[in-house]
Amino acid sequence: MTTRLNADFSEKVVILPQDYQWVNSPMPGVKRMMLDRIGDEVARATSIVRYEPNSAFSPHCHTGGEEFFVLEGVFADEHSQYPAGSYVRNPIGTSHQPQIGDEGATIFVKLHQFNAKDTKPKVIDTNKTEWRPGLVEGLNVMPLHDFEGEHVALVKWAPNTRFNPHKHWGGEEILVLEGTFHDEYGSYPKGSWLRSPHMSQHQPFTKGDGALIFVKIGHIPD
């Protein structure tokens, strides 16, 4: 049976931290907060995955690619260790076996969402990467990935910063990493996930605590 969760990409979806419902994965010590999903165990999926200390996941191949950002702890596999702040892309056909150490790990992960022509693996430690000035005062941007209209970045918002009204060609997806993100529709504290459809529009801003967001645009089906 196919699981369909937030599978209508023409709809806006907002999930706040108080909405989280953790479910067990097939592996002991590994839990998921499913954000969107089409499929069963092998699925087009966006999730937050929490690994308990010294947990592991079975070896697997990324038949549709894997993109993840480490939120807490240290994620590890046979290839490397990825501390909090690591951004990793494992293209279609790559494989690994997660083996988590004493710190445990929490990751934001997207599966089966790669363009077949996007074949370059990528590992970025955002703790050691320079910020660039944004389009308005109070914004700094750290580009992470660009491919055929798909763009991924971290965006750091100083307190009391306001951005221009804009439309999202190809949609927009945001995970709030620090502070509180706002727009005319609501307020989104740390841990909030927003998915806005193709050609949606808003005017985001911050208040006194500023914000740090992981943002991805241009990838949501029309």
Backbone as ProteinMPNN parsed JSONL, in Angstrom:
{"seq_chain_A": "MTTRLNADFSEKVVILPQDYQWVNSPMPGVKRMMLDRIGDEVARATSIVRYEPNSAFSPHCHTGGEEFFVLEGVFADEHSQYPAGSYVRNPIGTSHQPQIGDEGATIFVKLHQFNAKDTKPKVIDTNKTEWRPGLVEGLNVMPLHDFEGEHVALVKWAPNTRFNPHKHWGGEEILVLEGTFHDEYGSYPKGSWLRSPHMSQHQPFTKGDGALIFVKIGHIPD", "coords_chain_A": {"N_chain_A": [[0.85, -1.194, 0.0], [0.584, 2.204, -0.861], [1.884, 4.953, 0.824], [0.601, 8.18, 1.16], [1.39, 11.315, 1.889], [0.916, 14.66, 2.43], [0.93, 14.997, -0.353], [-0.066, 16.486, -2.407], [1.163, 18.777, -4.386], [0.334, 21.24, -5.105], [-0.661, 22.506, -2.96], [-0.138, 24.555, -0.072], [1.917, 23.723, 2.693], [2.37, 23.653, 6.159], [4.258, 22.724, 8.866], [4.627, 22.723, 12.234], [6.834, 22.66, 15.141], [5.353, 21.603, 17.32], [3.642, 19.944, 16.031], [4.933, 17.614, 15.425], [5.117, 14.12, 14.92], [6.575, 11.38, 15.817], [7.623, 8.383, 14.28], [8.442, 4.914, 14.348], [11.182, 3.613, 12.487], [12.115, 0.839, 10.283], [14.443, 0.046, 11.563], [15.905, -0.514, 14.783], [16.052, 2.11, 17.189], [15.948, 4.213, 15.423], [14.051, 6.847, 14.386], [11.384, 8.554, 12.625], [10.161, 11.693, 11.544], [7.753, 12.269, 9.423], [7.418, 14.399, 6.673], [6.652, 14.942, 3.964], [5.473, 12.453, 1.667], [5.473, 9.904, -0.769], [4.858, 6.74, -1.38], [6.027, 3.546, -0.079], [8.165, 1.831, 2.0], [10.357, 2.309, 0.357], [10.476, 5.376, -1.001], [9.399, 8.533, -2.427], [10.375, 11.011, -0.481], [10.329, 13.363, 2.221], [11.797, 14.025, 5.247], [12.41, 14.297, 8.81], [14.899, 12.698, 10.522], [15.729, 10.83, 13.32], [18.416, 9.541, 14.991], [19.274, 7.398, 17.565], [21.982, 7.338, 20.014], [24.692, 5.288, 18.96], [23.245, 3.802, 17.114], [22.148, 2.217, 14.028], [21.664, 1.915, 10.459], [20.416, -0.197, 7.892], [22.487, -1.329, 5.109], [22.062, 0.443, 2.045], [20.967, 1.384, -1.258], [20.815, 4.42, -3.063], [18.389, 4.8, -4.995], [16.971, 6.872, -6.044], [18.45, 9.039, -5.356], [19.834, 10.984, -2.607], [19.559, 13.626, -0.341], [20.788, 15.474, 2.35], [20.79, 17.323, 5.486], [22.608, 17.858, 8.36], [21.27, 18.196, 11.473], [21.645, 17.889, 14.252], [24.133, 16.464, 16.469], [26.313, 13.888, 15.201], [26.349, 12.557, 12.097], [27.194, 9.508, 10.497], [28.883, 7.296, 8.228], [30.31, 4.589, 6.27], [31.926, 6.103, 4.708], [32.528, 8.66, 5.775], [32.458, 11.098, 8.499], [29.911, 13.319, 9.531], [29.407, 16.241, 10.916], [27.035, 18.267, 12.831], [25.519, 20.729, 10.822], [26.486, 19.908, 8.401], [26.074, 19.548, 4.897], [24.925, 17.305, 2.549], [25.018, 15.542, -0.521], [24.037, 12.663, -2.096], [24.168, 11.146, -5.044], [21.946, 9.516, -7.488], [22.196, 6.028, -7.465], [24.335, 5.801, -5.714], [25.544, 4.368, -2.591], [25.36, 3.443, 0.905], [26.028, 2.74, 4.44], [24.621, 3.848, 7.216], [26.149, 4.481, 10.35], [25.956, 5.299, 13.536], [27.488, 7.237, 16.106], [28.412, 7.849, 19.576], [27.153, 10.299, 20.087], [24.725, 10.358, 18.838], [22.361, 11.424, 16.261], [20.557, 13.824, 14.31], [18.849, 14.328, 11.329], [17.779, 16.235, 8.475], [16.212, 15.072, 5.689], [15.967, 14.292, 2.211], [14.606, 12.162, -0.161], [14.723, 10.356, -3.273], [14.419, 12.505, -5.08], [16.07, 13.558, -6.968], [17.297, 15.084, -9.946], [17.978, 13.16, -12.764], [20.207, 13.825, -14.229], [21.814, 15.123, -12.488], [24.579, 14.456, -11.113], [26.745, 14.802, -9.42], [28.445, 14.116, -6.462], [28.299, 15.676, -3.202], [29.68, 17.341, -0.412], [29.416, 19.602, 2.119], [30.698, 21.481, 4.697], [29.059, 23.604, 6.532], [29.823, 25.076, 8.685], [32.306, 25.974, 8.144], [32.235, 27.504, 5.912], [32.082, 30.431, 3.911], [29.909, 33.263, 4.276], [27.77, 35.138, 2.061], [26.809, 38.457, 1.059], [23.311, 39.227, 1.177], [20.318, 40.042, -0.762], [19.075, 42.169, 0.443], [19.691, 44.529, 3.093], [20.834, 43.099, 6.1], [20.55, 40.459, 5.467], [22.295, 37.424, 4.925], [23.752, 35.007, 2.779], [24.365, 31.581, 2.061], [25.17, 29.783, -0.527], [24.416, 26.426, -1.45], [23.768, 24.498, -3.37], [23.134, 24.282, -6.871], [21.258, 23.521, -9.689], [19.992, 23.333, -12.812], [17.748, 25.146, -12.368], [17.02, 24.43, -9.813], [17.699, 25.451, -6.552], [19.616, 25.601, -3.596], [20.169, 26.762, -0.305], [21.6, 28.219, 2.691], [20.148, 30.764, 4.636], [20.771, 33.584, 6.479], [19.214, 35.625, 8.727], [19.308, 38.793, 10.059], [18.121, 40.31, 13.15], [14.919, 41.898, 12.892], [14.64, 42.23, 10.078], [13.467, 42.739, 6.78], [12.21, 41.316, 3.834], [11.742, 41.647, 0.253], [8.454, 41.516, -1.298], [7.743, 38.532, -3.083], [7.464, 36.024, -5.704], [7.403, 32.443, -5.949], [8.881, 30.739, -8.263], [8.583, 27.515, -9.309], [8.189, 26.774, -6.726], [8.84, 26.735, -3.111], [10.732, 25.606, -0.345], [11.207, 25.456, 3.119], [13.143, 24.993, 6.042], [13.238, 25.902, 9.323], [16.018, 26.711, 11.118], [17.129, 28.164, 13.224], [16.007, 30.674, 15.568], [13.125, 32.679, 14.682], [11.049, 32.635, 11.925], [9.06, 34.716, 9.864], [6.084, 35.598, 8.022], [3.441, 37.257, 6.171], [1.478, 35.464, 6.698], [1.926, 33.98, 8.978], [3.845, 32.82, 11.888], [6.917, 31.165, 12.415], [8.624, 29.094, 14.313], [11.872, 27.749, 15.343], [12.506, 24.63, 13.872], [10.244, 24.5, 12.339], [8.617, 23.562, 9.284], [8.074, 24.485, 5.974], [6.291, 24.285, 2.971], [5.793, 25.704, -0.057], [3.74, 26.23, -2.9], [4.288, 26.221, -6.533], [4.552, 29.413, -7.918], [3.468, 30.667, -5.707], [3.265, 33.34, -3.268], [4.853, 35.625, -1.005], [5.849, 37.851, 1.74], [8.528, 37.751, 3.548], [9.875, 38.171, 6.922], [11.802, 39.093, 9.855], [11.758, 39.264, 13.464], [12.802, 40.3, 16.717], [14.519, 38.127, 17.34], [15.763, 37.247, 15.053], [16.698, 34.898, 12.409], [17.682, 31.675, 11.105], [17.618, 29.884, 8.165], [17.128, 26.916, 6.226], [16.798, 26.734, 2.845], [15.088, 25.854, -0.124], [14.495, 26.077, -3.529], [12.583, 26.065, -6.614], [12.065, 23.396, -7.218], [9.686, 22.08, -6.863], [7.003, 20.207, -8.086], [4.909, 21.426, -10.742]], "CA_chain_A": [[0.0, 0.0, 0.0], [1.379, 3.421, -0.977], [1.603, 6.052, 1.74], [0.559, 9.498, 0.533], [1.363, 12.335, 2.941], [1.202, 15.978, 1.832], [1.342, 14.618, -1.7], [-0.596, 17.443, -3.374], [2.178, 19.825, -4.394], [-0.306, 22.533, -5.369], [-1.109, 23.03, -1.673], [0.856, 24.98, 0.919], [1.969, 22.894, 3.889], [3.146, 24.189, 7.278], [4.345, 21.825, 10.012], [5.31, 23.362, 13.353], [7.431, 21.653, 16.041], [4.344, 20.936, 18.156], [2.918, 18.991, 15.19], [5.752, 16.44, 15.151], [4.679, 12.793, 15.35], [7.679, 10.486, 15.481], [7.249, 6.987, 14.048], [9.6, 4.036, 14.277], [11.616, 3.073, 11.201], [12.36, -0.607, 10.432], [15.657, -0.202, 12.334], [15.813, -0.083, 16.179], [16.773, 3.328, 17.536], [15.842, 5.205, 14.361], [12.675, 7.321, 14.27], [11.166, 9.523, 11.559], [9.046, 12.623, 11.461], [7.498, 12.367, 7.994], [6.919, 15.706, 6.253], [5.844, 14.534, 2.817], [5.851, 11.083, 1.294], [4.712, 9.141, -1.751], [5.496, 5.434, -1.456], [6.054, 2.757, 1.156], [9.49, 1.969, 2.613], [11.099, 3.038, -0.662], [9.495, 6.426, -1.289], [9.763, 9.933, -2.576], [10.088, 11.384, 0.899], [11.028, 14.4, 2.97], [11.629, 13.617, 6.643], [13.431, 14.504, 9.831], [15.211, 11.366, 11.038], [16.476, 10.908, 14.58], [19.178, 8.34, 15.322], [19.776, 7.329, 18.934], [23.411, 7.008, 20.064], [25.147, 3.938, 18.607], [22.274, 3.108, 16.269], [22.618, 1.98, 12.66], [20.639, 1.606, 9.46], [20.916, -1.243, 6.997], [23.069, -0.828, 3.856], [21.037, 0.692, 1.041], [21.335, 2.139, -2.455], [19.95, 5.574, -3.315], [17.898, 4.635, -6.357], [16.479, 8.169, -6.5], [19.281, 10.082, -4.765], [19.612, 11.378, -1.216], [20.074, 14.944, 0.058], [20.483, 15.665, 3.777], [21.456, 18.347, 6.276], [22.714, 17.354, 9.728], [20.729, 19.182, 12.408], [22.224, 17.689, 15.59], [25.005, 15.317, 16.62], [27.242, 13.544, 14.111], [25.935, 11.456, 11.23], [28.399, 8.832, 10.006], [28.775, 6.061, 7.459], [31.641, 4.05, 5.978], [32.683, 7.069, 3.918], [33.001, 9.825, 6.527], [31.619, 11.598, 9.58], [29.309, 14.575, 9.12], [28.894, 16.911, 12.121], [25.918, 19.197, 12.662], [25.862, 21.77, 9.867], [26.953, 19.317, 7.146], [25.12, 19.379, 3.802], [25.448, 16.17, 1.782], [24.23, 15.037, -1.647], [24.436, 11.353, -2.604], [23.38, 11.013, -6.271], [21.315, 8.251, -7.857], [23.131, 4.91, -7.639], [25.29, 5.689, -4.612], [25.077, 3.527, -1.492], [26.108, 3.536, 2.162], [25.422, 2.153, 5.635], [24.766, 4.745, 8.373], [26.602, 3.934, 11.629], [25.961, 6.495, 14.37], [28.309, 7.095, 17.299], [27.901, 8.113, 20.921], [26.383, 11.535, 20.168], [23.471, 10.305, 18.107], [22.283, 12.378, 15.158], [19.259, 14.153, 13.716], [19.073, 14.877, 9.997], [16.694, 16.564, 7.559], [16.619, 14.277, 4.538], [15.067, 14.215, 1.07], [14.912, 10.965, -0.931], [14.065, 10.156, -4.568], [14.048, 13.803, -5.624], [17.191, 14.03, -7.792], [17.338, 15.08, -11.396], [18.862, 12.072, -13.184], [21.446, 14.391, -14.78], [22.548, 15.756, -11.384], [25.351, 13.278, -10.72], [27.94, 15.147, -8.653], [28.332, 14.059, -5.001], [28.664, 16.947, -2.585], [29.727, 17.44, 1.05], [29.781, 20.962, 2.529], [30.632, 21.804, 6.128], [28.641, 25.01, 6.552], [30.513, 25.765, 9.78], [33.597, 26.458, 7.636], [31.974, 28.113, 4.608], [31.834, 31.87, 4.047], [28.619, 33.841, 3.925], [27.76, 36.21, 1.079], [25.725, 39.42, 1.31], [22.038, 38.959, 0.522], [19.76, 41.078, -1.628], [18.7, 43.325, 1.26], [20.495, 44.671, 4.304], [20.421, 42.202, 7.176], [20.535, 39.082, 4.973], [23.488, 36.771, 4.406], [23.371, 33.789, 2.07], [25.405, 30.587, 1.798], [24.694, 28.84, -1.543], [24.832, 25.046, -1.24], [23.615, 23.688, -4.576], [22.368, 24.835, -7.991], [21.239, 22.647, -10.857], [18.848, 23.448, -13.712], [16.616, 25.824, -11.749], [16.915, 24.068, -8.396], [18.681, 26.188, -5.759], [19.601, 25.291, -2.163], [21.042, 27.696, 0.411], [21.274, 28.714, 4.023], [19.952, 32.208, 4.673], [20.845, 34.097, 7.849], [18.459, 36.866, 8.858], [19.512, 39.605, 11.257], [16.853, 40.739, 13.737], [14.146, 43.009, 12.318], [14.944, 42.334, 8.651], [12.289, 42.518, 5.935], [12.553, 41.041, 2.446], [10.769, 42.136, -0.712], [7.444, 40.552, -1.747], [8.238, 37.794, -4.235], [6.818, 34.778, -6.068], [8.284, 31.277, -5.98], [8.826, 29.929, -9.47], [9.019, 26.177, -8.935], [7.922, 26.536, -5.309], [9.856, 27.004, -2.087], [10.697, 24.758, 0.849], [12.016, 26.069, 4.173], [13.242, 24.438, 7.387], [13.779, 26.933, 10.211], [17.089, 26.112, 11.921], [17.318, 28.974, 14.443], [15.186, 31.869, 15.635], [11.725, 32.611, 14.239], [10.8, 33.166, 10.593], [7.696, 35.253, 9.795], [5.567, 36.274, 6.843], [2.123, 37.816, 6.452], [0.54, 34.381, 6.991], [2.157, 33.328, 10.263], [5.157, 32.828, 12.535], [7.427, 29.815, 12.293], [9.805, 28.96, 15.167], [12.859, 26.708, 15.04], [11.924, 23.313, 13.648], [9.104, 24.584, 11.425], [8.84, 23.205, 7.877], [7.087, 25.107, 5.098], [6.403, 23.986, 1.547], [4.898, 26.615, -0.768], [3.662, 25.737, -4.281], [4.686, 27.011, -7.694], [3.961, 30.746, -8.09], [2.977, 31.251, -4.455], [3.88, 34.637, -2.988], [4.811, 36.137, 0.377], [6.864, 38.842, 2.103], [9.051, 37.293, 4.835], [10.576, 39.126, 7.783], [12.135, 38.617, 11.197], [11.615, 40.185, 14.591], [13.99, 40.523, 17.531], [15.446, 37.004, 17.479], [16.367, 36.867, 13.78], [16.418, 33.525, 11.98], [18.544, 30.965, 10.16], [16.763, 28.934, 7.474], [17.543, 26.106, 5.078], [15.782, 27.039, 1.854], [15.245, 25.163, -1.409], [13.507, 26.627, -4.45], [12.634, 25.638, -7.998], [12.083, 21.923, -7.311], [8.384, 21.509, -6.546], [6.267, 20.013, -9.341], [3.816, 22.342, -11.055]], "C_chain_A": [[0.887, 1.246, 0.0], [0.929, 4.451, 0.054], [1.623, 7.362, 0.973], [0.352, 10.522, 1.653], [1.78, 13.665, 2.339], [1.678, 15.824, 0.394], [0.761, 15.511, -2.785], [0.309, 18.667, -3.369], [1.628, 21.182, -4.811], [-0.777, 23.194, -4.084], [0.076, 23.495, -0.824], [0.762, 24.087, 2.146], [2.844, 23.586, 4.925], [3.099, 23.173, 8.412], [5.203, 22.504, 11.069], [5.873, 22.299, 14.294], [6.412, 20.914, 16.901], [3.504, 19.933, 17.371], [3.682, 17.684, 14.986], [5.105, 15.175, 15.718], [5.739, 11.8, 14.888], [7.165, 9.061, 15.324], [8.523, 6.16, 13.916], [9.904, 3.662, 12.833], [11.777, 1.559, 11.362], [13.574, -0.943, 11.296], [15.491, 0.282, 13.787], [16.623, 1.195, 16.419], [16.723, 4.411, 16.493], [14.37, 5.574, 14.184], [12.578, 8.406, 13.203], [10.006, 10.444, 11.9], [8.816, 12.855, 9.971], [6.851, 13.71, 7.659], [6.105, 15.595, 4.969], [6.361, 13.192, 2.326], [4.897, 10.548, 0.237], [5.434, 7.817, -1.917], [5.46, 4.734, -0.12], [7.429, 2.917, 1.801], [10.468, 2.63, 1.649], [10.146, 4.088, -1.22], [10.17, 7.713, -1.699], [9.385, 10.574, -1.247], [10.939, 12.554, 1.364], [10.747, 14.133, 4.442], [12.693, 14.262, 7.522], [13.652, 13.147, 10.486], [16.12, 11.515, 12.251], [17.099, 9.549, 14.888], [19.615, 8.409, 16.783], [21.27, 7.024, 18.922], [23.654, 5.531, 19.749], [24.087, 3.111, 17.867], [22.837, 2.976, 14.858], [21.421, 1.756, 11.75], [21.242, 0.618, 8.481], [21.542, -0.629, 5.743], [21.972, -0.646, 2.812], [21.61, 1.523, -0.099], [20.323, 3.257, -2.661], [19.466, 5.536, -4.759], [17.299, 5.916, -6.924], [17.282, 9.331, -5.949], [18.881, 10.404, -3.341], [20.284, 12.73, -0.966], [19.769, 15.11, 1.541], [21.325, 16.784, 4.386], [21.444, 17.87, 7.722], [22.316, 18.458, 10.708], [21.385, 19.108, 13.777], [23.142, 16.475, 15.571], [25.954, 15.136, 15.459], [26.665, 12.347, 13.364], [27.201, 10.816, 10.666], [28.014, 7.625, 9.167], [30.185, 5.583, 7.153], [32.515, 5.025, 5.211], [33.271, 8.2, 4.75], [32.113, 10.053, 7.75], [31.165, 13.005, 9.215], [28.714, 15.255, 10.347], [27.708, 17.811, 11.798], [26.361, 20.366, 11.791], [26.375, 21.244, 8.544], [25.795, 19.195, 6.161], [25.703, 18.354, 2.848], [24.464, 15.809, 0.669], [24.843, 13.725, -2.125], [23.591, 11.048, -3.834], [22.782, 9.625, -6.473], [22.391, 7.188, -8.097], [24.179, 4.785, -6.557], [24.682, 4.843, -3.493], [25.918, 3.783, -0.251], [25.369, 2.804, 3.266], [25.64, 3.103, 6.803], [25.129, 3.979, 9.64], [26.826, 5.115, 12.561], [26.718, 6.238, 15.667], [27.597, 7.509, 18.577], [27.003, 9.343, 21.017], [24.973, 11.414, 19.594], [23.466, 11.334, 16.987], [20.828, 12.608, 14.779], [19.529, 14.813, 12.38], [17.735, 15.239, 9.343], [17.072, 15.945, 6.235], [15.524, 14.238, 3.483], [15.533, 13.066, 0.171], [14.118, 10.934, -2.233], [13.588, 11.476, -5.173], [15.157, 14.398, -6.49], [16.812, 14.071, -9.264], [18.357, 14.024, -11.828], [20.192, 12.581, -13.74], [22.323, 15.042, -13.707], [23.357, 14.67, -10.677], [26.562, 13.57, -9.83], [27.693, 15.005, -7.153], [28.803, 15.376, -4.384], [28.649, 16.81, -1.068], [30.22, 18.841, 1.395], [29.635, 21.077, 4.037], [30.305, 23.293, 6.235], [29.256, 25.779, 7.712], [31.806, 26.421, 9.303], [33.457, 27.163, 6.291], [31.589, 29.573, 4.786], [30.417, 32.244, 3.616], [28.81, 34.936, 2.871], [26.638, 37.186, 1.416], [24.463, 39.046, 0.53], [21.546, 40.153, -0.27], [19.304, 42.313, -0.862], [19.591, 43.364, 2.491], [19.939, 43.776, 5.406], [20.346, 40.746, 6.757], [21.936, 38.646, 4.557], [23.1, 35.405, 3.875], [24.588, 32.886, 1.912], [24.849, 29.597, 0.754], [25.265, 27.44, -1.301], [24.76, 24.21, -2.518], [22.763, 24.423, -5.599], [22.43, 23.848, -9.137], [19.912, 22.816, -11.597], [17.599, 24.003, -13.012], [16.37, 25.48, -10.304], [18.035, 24.759, -7.637], [18.496, 25.855, -4.278], [20.575, 26.222, -1.464], [20.659, 27.747, 1.887], [21.119, 30.227, 3.918], [19.886, 32.645, 6.13], [20.21, 35.484, 7.883], [18.827, 37.568, 10.162], [18.151, 39.946, 11.869], [16.24, 41.905, 12.959], [14.542, 43.307, 10.865], [13.681, 42.013, 7.848], [12.749, 42.347, 4.488], [11.439, 41.553, 1.535], [9.671, 41.091, -0.959], [7.944, 39.84, -3.002], [7.424, 36.528, -4.46], [7.853, 33.659, -6.187], [8.067, 30.483, -7.26], [9.391, 28.548, -9.139], [8.888, 25.899, -7.457], [9.1, 26.846, -4.404], [9.635, 26.08, -0.907], [11.663, 25.337, 1.877], [11.981, 25.187, 5.419], [13.902, 25.495, 8.259], [14.764, 26.276, 11.174], [17.322, 26.847, 13.234], [16.356, 30.152, 14.39], [13.754, 31.625, 15.197], [11.598, 33.329, 12.905], [9.333, 33.609, 10.534], [7.359, 35.623, 8.359], [4.16, 36.748, 7.169], [1.099, 36.751, 6.827], [0.754, 33.74, 8.354], [3.574, 33.49, 10.77], [5.623, 31.388, 12.682], [8.707, 29.675, 13.118], [10.738, 27.853, 14.682], [12.186, 25.348, 14.938], [10.737, 23.318, 12.718], [9.529, 24.234, 10.0], [7.707, 23.778, 7.056], [7.352, 24.646, 3.672], [5.346, 24.807, 0.808], [4.906, 26.273, -2.249], [4.202, 26.715, -5.318], [3.849, 28.285, -7.787], [3.237, 31.259, -6.851], [3.776, 32.51, -4.146], [3.812, 34.949, -1.501], [5.88, 37.217, 0.55], [7.405, 38.47, 3.484], [9.789, 38.39, 5.6], [10.947, 38.428, 9.082], [11.829, 39.702, 12.219], [12.906, 40.158, 15.415], [14.968, 39.378, 17.617], [16.105, 36.601, 16.164], [16.004, 35.437, 13.402], [17.555, 32.997, 11.112], [17.668, 29.911, 9.511], [17.542, 28.163, 6.424], [16.441, 26.28, 4.052], [16.131, 26.381, 0.521], [14.139, 25.662, -2.317], [13.662, 25.975, -5.824], [12.515, 24.15, -8.226], [10.712, 21.288, -7.149], [7.569, 21.388, -7.837], [5.13, 21.011, -9.513], [2.536, 21.519, -11.171]], "O_chain_A": [[1.837, 1.33, 0.778], [-0.254, 4.778, 0.147], [2.559, 7.627, 0.218], [-0.708, 10.584, 2.275], [2.878, 13.785, 1.796], [2.67, 16.42, -0.025], [1.059, 15.319, -3.964], [0.237, 19.497, -2.462], [2.367, 22.164, -4.864], [-1.246, 24.332, -4.114], [1.152, 22.898, -0.859], [-0.332, 23.735, 2.587], [3.937, 24.054, 4.605], [2.018, 22.802, 8.869], [6.367, 22.821, 10.826], [5.434, 21.15, 14.251], [6.585, 19.728, 17.183], [2.746, 19.16, 17.957], [3.13, 16.735, 14.428], [4.611, 15.165, 16.846], [5.791, 11.429, 13.715], [6.369, 8.588, 16.134], [9.548, 6.644, 13.435], [8.989, 3.421, 12.045], [11.594, 1.04, 12.463], [13.728, -2.088, 11.722], [14.984, 1.384, 14.002], [17.737, 1.34, 15.916], [17.384, 5.438, 16.645], [13.543, 4.719, 13.869], [13.558, 9.091, 12.909], [9.001, 10.019, 12.471], [9.594, 13.558, 9.325], [5.865, 14.107, 8.279], [4.986, 16.103, 4.899], [7.521, 12.837, 2.536], [3.681, 10.714, 0.332], [6.502, 7.764, -2.526], [4.927, 5.262, 0.856], [7.824, 4.039, 2.12], [11.314, 3.421, 2.067], [9.134, 3.751, -1.835], [11.332, 7.965, -1.38], [8.202, 10.669, -0.921], [12.092, 12.715, 0.966], [9.588, 14.026, 4.844], [13.733, 14.711, 7.041], [12.702, 12.517, 10.953], [17.128, 12.22, 12.22], [16.401, 8.544, 15.026], [20.258, 9.377, 17.193], [21.783, 6.507, 17.93], [22.925, 4.65, 20.206], [24.043, 1.887, 17.983], [23.875, 3.553, 14.538], [20.318, 1.45, 12.204], [22.455, 0.607, 8.272], [21.169, 0.477, 5.351], [21.065, -1.471, 2.703], [22.586, 2.256, 0.062], [19.124, 3.067, -2.461], [20.058, 6.162, -5.638], [17.134, 6.042, -8.138], [16.86, 10.483, -6.054], [17.756, 10.143, -2.916], [21.438, 12.94, -1.34], [18.629, 14.915, 1.962], [22.394, 17.14, 3.89], [20.391, 17.518, 8.253], [22.946, 19.514, 10.762], [21.653, 20.137, 14.398], [22.961, 15.565, 14.761], [26.355, 16.102, 14.811], [26.512, 11.263, 13.927], [28.175, 11.514, 10.388], [26.964, 7.015, 9.368], [31.152, 6.105, 7.708], [33.718, 4.802, 5.074], [34.381, 8.658, 4.477], [31.161, 9.314, 8.001], [31.935, 13.79, 8.661], [27.624, 14.884, 10.782], [27.417, 18.079, 10.632], [27.438, 20.927, 11.991], [26.675, 22.03, 7.645], [24.689, 18.795, 6.525], [26.835, 18.5, 2.386], [23.251, 15.771, 0.878], [26.011, 13.675, -2.508], [22.412, 10.722, -3.696], [23.075, 8.689, -5.73], [23.357, 7.411, -8.826], [24.857, 3.76, -6.48], [23.471, 4.629, -3.448], [27.042, 4.275, -0.338], [24.254, 2.315, 3.079], [26.748, 3.161, 7.337], [24.511, 2.967, 9.969], [27.792, 5.858, 12.391], [26.61, 5.163, 16.257], [26.369, 7.52, 18.658], [26.178, 9.431, 21.925], [24.125, 12.272, 19.838], [24.455, 12.039, 16.785], [19.983, 11.721, 14.906], [20.332, 15.742, 12.288], [16.704, 14.629, 9.624], [18.136, 16.246, 5.695], [14.335, 14.163, 3.792], [16.702, 13.001, -0.211], [12.989, 11.419, -2.296], [12.486, 11.555, -5.714], [15.181, 15.607, -6.72], [16.096, 13.201, -9.76], [19.475, 13.996, -11.314], [21.189, 11.859, -13.726], [23.446, 15.462, -13.989], [22.864, 14.037, -9.744], [27.327, 12.657, -9.522], [26.827, 15.691, -6.61], [29.605, 16.098, -4.976], [27.72, 16.235, -0.501], [31.323, 19.224, 1.005], [28.568, 20.801, 4.587], [31.179, 24.139, 6.048], [29.218, 27.009, 7.724], [32.341, 27.31, 9.965], [34.452, 27.395, 5.605], [30.852, 29.915, 5.71], [29.824, 31.63, 2.729], [29.862, 35.571, 2.797], [25.626, 36.79, 1.994], [24.533, 38.608, -0.619], [22.255, 41.146, -0.432], [19.162, 43.387, -1.447], [20.173, 42.352, 2.881], [18.728, 43.706, 5.616], [20.104, 39.877, 7.595], [22.67, 39.4, 3.919], [22.238, 34.727, 4.435], [25.697, 33.357, 1.661], [24.13, 28.668, 1.119], [26.446, 27.288, -0.987], [25.585, 23.321, -2.729], [21.797, 25.1, -5.249], [23.507, 23.389, -9.519], [18.849, 22.483, -11.073], [16.529, 23.396, -13.062], [15.596, 26.157, -9.628], [19.198, 24.668, -8.03], [17.375, 25.83, -3.77], [21.678, 26.456, -1.958], [19.553, 27.372, 2.276], [21.868, 30.888, 3.198], [19.069, 32.154, 6.909], [20.622, 36.391, 7.161], [18.674, 37.0, 11.243], [17.133, 39.88, 11.179], [16.945, 42.773, 12.443], [14.748, 44.457, 10.478], [12.922, 41.113, 8.208], [13.563, 43.12, 3.983], [10.336, 41.854, 1.991], [9.934, 39.894, -0.84], [8.51, 40.478, -3.89], [6.779, 36.017, -3.544], [9.022, 33.902, -6.485], [7.167, 29.647, -7.33], [10.547, 28.43, -8.734], [9.413, 24.899, -6.967], [10.196, 27.173, -4.859], [8.5, 25.804, -0.519], [12.802, 25.669, 1.548], [10.922, 24.692, 5.808], [15.012, 25.937, 7.962], [14.392, 25.394, 11.949], [17.672, 26.232, 14.24], [15.939, 30.579, 13.314], [13.231, 30.517, 15.32], [11.992, 34.488, 12.772], [8.463, 32.943, 11.096], [8.252, 35.928, 7.568], [3.726, 36.654, 8.317], [-0.018, 37.078, 7.229], [-0.125, 33.034, 8.848], [4.393, 34.192, 10.177], [4.841, 30.501, 13.026], [9.772, 30.097, 12.668], [10.43, 27.124, 13.739], [11.398, 24.963, 15.802], [10.255, 22.252, 12.334], [10.635, 24.557, 9.564], [6.533, 23.594, 7.378], [8.497, 24.621, 3.22], [4.148, 24.625, 1.024], [5.976, 26.045, -2.813], [4.525, 27.864, -5.018], [2.619, 28.249, -7.743], [2.46, 32.209, -6.95], [4.851, 32.718, -4.709], [2.85, 34.593, -0.82], [6.692, 37.469, -0.34], [6.803, 38.835, 4.494], [10.255, 39.378, 5.032], [10.478, 37.329, 9.374], [11.665, 40.877, 11.89], [13.991, 40.008, 14.853], [16.138, 39.598, 17.933], [16.935, 35.692, 16.157], [15.112, 34.836, 14.001], [18.286, 33.757, 10.476], [17.036, 29.119, 10.211], [18.481, 28.677, 5.816], [15.276, 26.007, 4.341], [17.286, 26.352, 0.097], [12.972, 25.673, -1.926], [14.707, 25.416, -6.155], [12.83, 23.67, -9.315], [10.582, 20.071, -7.284], [7.457, 22.351, -8.595], [4.472, 21.391, -8.545], [1.468, 22.072, -11.431]]}, "name": "protein", "num_of_chains": 1, "seq": "MTTRLNADFSEKVVILPQDYQWVNSPMPGVKRMMLDRIGDEVARATSIVRYEPNSAFSPHCHTGGEEFFVLEGVFADEHSQYPAGSYVRNPIGTSHQPQIGDEGATIFVKLHQFNAKDTKPKVIDTNKTEWRPGLVEGLNVMPLHDFEGEHVALVKWAPNTRFNPHKHWGGEEILVLEGTFHDEYGSYPKGSWLRSPHMSQHQPFTKGDGALIFVKIGHIPD"}
